[in-house]
Each structure stands twice: as structure tokens, then as C-alpha cells.
Amino acid sequence: MLLHIHTYDVSGLVDTSDEKNLSVRYNDLFAPLIKSVQQLSTENTALKSELLSMKSELAEIKNCCLLLLIDKEHIPMILGNADFVILI
């Protein structure tokens, strides 16, 4: 059987009562499919939140860079007590 060659677990989903034919019990697929969609939805929500946070952080960095380019006199005030050196 092809399914056994590829080591798929067919217990419960595939009816093997007929030796010549296999049949799929589609009703038994609904619960795993729904669970998978729920997990993907949760992961998608978390990734969207992370992306939004990163976009906000990037916008903040861009604004700081723009301020540095515009007003070089106020670099110490903008950066505060930064532990790095900016070469201009």
C-alpha cells in the first residue's frame, strides 16, 4: 500500500476493510483540519502583532536618523547617554 510506504498514519481516517480498495472517512478529517486552522490563525495573529511592533520600531529609528541628519548640534540630546559613537 502506498500510504504505508510513505509511513502515513492512516488509522481512523482510511477504511481498509476492502482489501482491493481504500476509502477515506472524510468526516474524521474535520476535527484535525479545524484544529490546524485555529493554530495557524493564532500564529498569524502573533506574527501580525510582531510585524506591527517592528514597523513602529523602524519608524522610530528612521525619525531619529532624520533628526540626526537635520540637526547635528543636538546629537547628544537626541541620543542621551548612548554607548556608541556616531561618525559624521
Secondary structure as GFF3:
##gff-version 3
##sequence-region A 1 88
A	DSSP	alpha_helix	2	5	.	.	.	ID=ss1
A	DSSP	beta_strand	14	15	.	.	.	ID=ss2
A	DSSP	beta_strand	23	24	.	.	.	ID=ss3
A	DSSP	three_ten_helix	26	29	.	.	.	ID=ss4
A	DSSP	alpha_helix	30	70	.	.	.	ID=ss5
A	DSSP	three_ten_helix	72	74	.	.	.	ID=ss6
A	DSSP	alpha_helix	75	79	.	.	.	ID=ss7
###
